[in-house]
Amino acid sequence: MPLILCFTVIASVSVGVLAAYATVIGILHAFGRTAQTETVPQRPRLVLVPTQNHASGD
């Protein structure tokens, strides 16, 4: 009897953890990058080019 109870507890916790993981991954895939990139317009990257000099405190 204790072996069956221990197996049942381990199995139910494992199924619960896997279900929670699958739910979070599903939500991230559904509302992740595609939703963010559609609403935010693409902006150019701000990088220093050879004609721009970084201002120093010297």
DSSP file (Angstrom, degrees, kcal/mol; ACC not computed):
  #  RESIDUE AA STRUCTURE BP1 BP2  ACC     N-H-->O    O-->H-N    N-H-->O    O-->H-N    TCO  KAPPA ALPHA  PHI   PSI    X-CA   Y-CA   Z-CA
    1    1 A M     >        0   0    0      0, 0.0     4,-2.3     0, 0.0     5,-0.2   0.000 360.0 360.0 360.0 -46.2    0.0    0.0    0.0
    2    2 A P  H  >  +     0   0    0      0, 0.0     4,-2.5     0, 0.0     5,-0.2   0.866 360.0  54.0 -62.2 -32.2    2.7    2.6    0.8
    3    3 A L  H  > S+     0   0    0      2,-0.2     4,-2.4     1,-0.2     5,-0.2   0.914 109.3  46.8 -66.4 -42.2    4.4    1.8   -2.6
    4    4 A I  H  > S+     0   0    0      2,-0.2     4,-2.3     1,-0.2    -1,-0.2   0.904 113.4  49.1 -65.7 -41.3    1.2    2.5   -4.5
    5    5 A L  H  X S+     0   0    0     -4,-2.3     4,-2.3     2,-0.2    -2,-0.2   0.918 112.1  48.1 -64.5 -43.7    0.6    5.7   -2.6
    6    6 A C  H  X S+     0   0    0     -4,-2.5     4,-2.4     1,-0.2     5,-0.2   0.914 112.5  48.8 -63.8 -43.7    4.1    6.9   -3.2
    7    7 A F  H  X S+     0   0    0     -4,-2.4     4,-2.6     1,-0.2    -1,-0.2   0.905 110.9  51.0 -62.7 -41.3    3.9    6.1   -6.9
    8    8 A T  H  X S+     0   0    0     -4,-2.3     4,-2.5     2,-0.2    -2,-0.2   0.908 111.4  47.4 -64.0 -42.5    0.5    7.9   -7.1
    9    9 A V  H  X S+     0   0    0     -4,-2.3     4,-2.3     2,-0.2     5,-0.2   0.931 114.0  46.6 -65.7 -45.2    1.9   11.0   -5.5
   10   10 A I  H  X S+     0   0    0     -4,-2.4     4,-2.2     1,-0.2    -2,-0.2   0.914 114.1  48.4 -63.6 -42.6    5.0   11.1   -7.7
   11   11 A A  H  X S+     0   0    0     -4,-2.6     4,-2.4    -5,-0.2    -2,-0.2   0.913 112.3  47.5 -65.4 -42.7    3.0   10.5  -10.8
   12   12 A S  H  X S+     0   0    0     -4,-2.5     4,-2.1     2,-0.2    -1,-0.2   0.887 112.8  48.5 -69.4 -37.4    0.4   13.2  -10.0
   13   13 A V  H  X S+     0   0    0     -4,-2.3     4,-2.4    -5,-0.2    -1,-0.2   0.909 112.1  50.2 -66.1 -40.8    3.1   15.8   -9.2
   14   14 A S  H  X S+     0   0    0     -4,-2.2     4,-2.4    -5,-0.2    -2,-0.2   0.922 111.2  47.7 -63.2 -44.2    5.0   15.0  -12.4
   15   15 A V  H  X S+     0   0    0     -4,-2.4     4,-2.3     1,-0.2    -1,-0.2   0.897 112.1  50.8 -64.4 -39.3    1.8   15.3  -14.5
   16   16 A G  H  X S+     0   0    0     -4,-2.1     4,-2.3     2,-0.2    -2,-0.2   0.905 110.8  47.6 -64.3 -42.4    1.0   18.6  -12.8
   17   17 A V  H  X S+     0   0    0     -4,-2.4     4,-2.4     2,-0.2    -2,-0.2   0.921 113.4  47.9 -66.0 -43.7    4.5   20.0  -13.4
   18   18 A L  H  X S+     0   0    0     -4,-2.4     4,-2.5     1,-0.2    -2,-0.2   0.882 111.5  50.6 -64.6 -37.6    4.5   19.0  -17.0
   19   19 A A  H  X S+     0   0    0     -4,-2.3     4,-2.2     2,-0.2    -1,-0.2   0.908 111.2  48.0 -66.6 -41.3    1.0   20.5  -17.5
   20   20 A A  H  X S+     0   0    0     -4,-2.3     4,-2.4     2,-0.2    -2,-0.2   0.911 112.2  49.8 -65.0 -41.7    2.1   23.8  -16.0
   21   21 A Y  H  X S+     0   0    0     -4,-2.4     4,-2.5     1,-0.2     5,-0.2   0.931 111.6  48.0 -61.6 -46.3    5.2   23.8  -18.2
   22   22 A A  H  X S+     0   0    0     -4,-2.5     4,-2.3     1,-0.2    -1,-0.2   0.876 111.1  51.7 -63.8 -37.2    3.2   23.1  -21.3
   23   23 A T  H  X S+     0   0    0     -4,-2.2     4,-2.4     2,-0.2    -2,-0.2   0.933 111.3  46.0 -65.2 -46.0    0.7   25.8  -20.4
   24   24 A V  H  X S+     0   0    0     -4,-2.4     4,-2.5     2,-0.2    -2,-0.2   0.921 113.9  48.3 -64.3 -43.7    3.4   28.5  -19.9
   25   25 A I  H  X S+     0   0    0     -4,-2.5     4,-2.3     1,-0.2    -1,-0.2   0.904 111.4  51.1 -63.4 -40.3    5.2   27.5  -23.1
   26   26 A G  H  X S+     0   0    0     -4,-2.3     4,-2.1    -5,-0.2    -2,-0.2   0.905 110.7  47.9 -62.8 -42.1    1.9   27.6  -25.0
   27   27 A I  H  X S+     0   0    0     -4,-2.4     4,-2.6     2,-0.2    -2,-0.2   0.910 111.6  50.5 -65.6 -41.8    1.1   31.1  -23.6
   28   28 A L  H  X S+     0   0    0     -4,-2.5     4,-0.9     1,-0.2    -2,-0.2   0.892 112.7  46.0 -64.4 -38.5    4.5   32.4  -24.5
   29   29 A H  H  < S+     0   0    0     -4,-2.3     5,-0.2    -5,-0.2    -1,-0.2   0.866 115.1  47.7 -70.7 -35.2    4.2   31.0  -28.1
   30   30 A A  H  < S+     0   0    0     -4,-2.1    -2,-0.2    -5,-0.2    -1,-0.2   0.914 129.7  19.1 -72.6 -42.3    0.7   32.4  -28.5
   31   31 A F  H  < S+     0   0    0     -4,-2.6    -1,-0.2    -5,-0.2    -2,-0.2   0.176 105.5  96.8-115.7  17.2    1.4   35.9  -27.2
   32   32 A G  S  X S-     0   0    0     -4,-0.9     4,-1.4    -5,-0.1     3,-0.3   0.724  92.4 -16.6 -80.4-118.9    5.2   36.2  -27.5
   33   33 A R  H  > S+     0   0    0      1,-0.2     4,-2.9     2,-0.2     5,-0.3   0.850 127.3  56.9 -63.1 -42.4    7.3   37.7  -30.3
   34   34 A T  H  > S+     0   0    0      1,-0.2     4,-1.4    -5,-0.2    -1,-0.2   0.902 109.2  45.8 -63.0 -40.7    4.7   37.9  -33.0
   35   35 A A  H  > S+     0   0    0     -3,-0.3     4,-1.1     1,-0.2    -1,-0.2   0.869 115.3  48.2 -68.8 -35.1    2.3   40.0  -30.9
   36   36 A Q  H  X S+     0   0    0     -4,-1.4     4,-1.5     1,-0.2    -2,-0.2   0.904 111.7  47.2 -73.0 -41.6    5.1   42.3  -29.8
   37   37 A T  H  < S+     0   0    0     -4,-2.9    -1,-0.2     1,-0.2    -2,-0.2   0.770 108.3  56.2 -74.5 -24.3    6.6   42.9  -33.2
   38   38 A E  H  < S+     0   0    0     -4,-1.4    -1,-0.2    -5,-0.3    -2,-0.2   0.862 112.8  39.8 -74.0 -34.3    3.3   43.6  -34.8
   39   39 A T  H  < S+     0   0    0     -4,-1.1    -2,-0.2    -5,-0.1    -1,-0.2   0.760 109.4  63.6 -88.0 -25.0    2.4   46.4  -32.4
   40   40 A V  S  < S-     0   0    0     -4,-1.5    -1,-0.1    -5,-0.1     3,-0.1  -0.883  83.5-131.7-103.7 120.9    5.9   48.0  -32.1
   41   41 A P        -     0   0    0      0, 0.0     2,-0.3     0, 0.0    -3,-0.1  -0.354  32.5 -97.6 -68.7 152.3    7.3   49.5  -35.3
   42   42 A Q        -     0   0    0     -5,-0.1    -5,-0.0    -2,-0.0     0, 0.0  -0.531  40.8-163.0 -71.9 128.0   10.8   48.6  -36.2
   43   43 A R        -     0   0    0     -2,-0.3     3,-0.1    -3,-0.1     2,-0.0  -0.867  25.8-104.2-109.5 146.9   13.3   51.2  -35.2
   44   44 A P        -     0   0    0      0, 0.0     2,-0.2     0, 0.0    -1,-0.0  -0.375  42.7-102.7 -66.6 148.7   16.9   51.5  -36.5
   45   45 A R        -     0   0    0      1,-0.1     2,-1.0    -2,-0.0     0, 0.0  -0.501  27.8-128.5 -72.3 138.6   19.6   50.2  -34.2
   46   46 A L        +     0   0    0     -2,-0.2     2,-0.3    -3,-0.1    -1,-0.1  -0.772  47.6 151.3 -91.9 102.2   21.5   53.0  -32.5
   47   47 A V        -     0   0    0     -2,-1.0     2,-0.5     0, 0.0     0, 0.0  -0.913  49.1-106.7-129.0 155.3   25.1   52.2  -33.1
   48   48 A L        -     0   0    0     -2,-0.3     5,-0.0     2,-0.0     6,-0.0  -0.718  34.8-162.8 -83.1 126.4   28.2   54.3  -33.4
   49   49 A V    >   -     0   0    0     -2,-0.5     3,-2.3     1,-0.0     0, 0.0  -0.645  37.8 -95.8-101.9 165.7   29.5   54.6  -36.9
   50   50 A P  T 3  S+     0   0    0      0, 0.0    -1,-0.0     0, 0.0    -2,-0.0   0.746 123.7  56.4 -56.5 -23.9   33.0   55.8  -37.9
   51   51 A T  T 3  S+     0   0    0      2,-0.0     2,-0.5     0, 0.0    -3,-0.0   0.632  97.3  74.1 -83.9 -11.3   31.8   59.4  -38.4
   52   52 A Q    <   -     0   0    0     -3,-2.3     2,-0.4     2,-0.0    -4,-0.0  -0.862  68.7-158.0-102.6 133.8   30.3   59.6  -34.8
   53   53 A N        -     0   0    0     -2,-0.5     2,-0.4    -5,-0.0    -2,-0.0  -0.892  20.9-118.2-111.0 140.7   32.7   59.9  -31.9
   54   54 A H        -     0   0    0     -2,-0.4     2,-0.4     1,-0.1    -6,-0.0  -0.626  31.3-124.1 -75.6 127.2   31.9   59.0  -28.4
   55   55 A A        -     0   0    0     -2,-0.4     2,-0.2     2,-0.0    -1,-0.1  -0.567  31.0-164.1 -74.3 128.6   32.0   62.1  -26.1
   56   56 A S        -     0   0    0     -2,-0.4    -1,-0.0     1,-0.0    -3,-0.0  -0.679  28.0-121.8-109.7 167.3   34.4   61.5  -23.2
   57   57 A G              0   0    0     -2,-0.2    -2,-0.0     1,-0.2    -1,-0.0   0.338 360.0 360.0 -89.3   7.2   34.8   63.4  -20.0
   58   58 A D              0   0    0      0, 0.0    -1,-0.2     0, 0.0    -3,-0.0   0.496 360.0 360.0 -79.3 360.0   38.4   64.3  -20.6
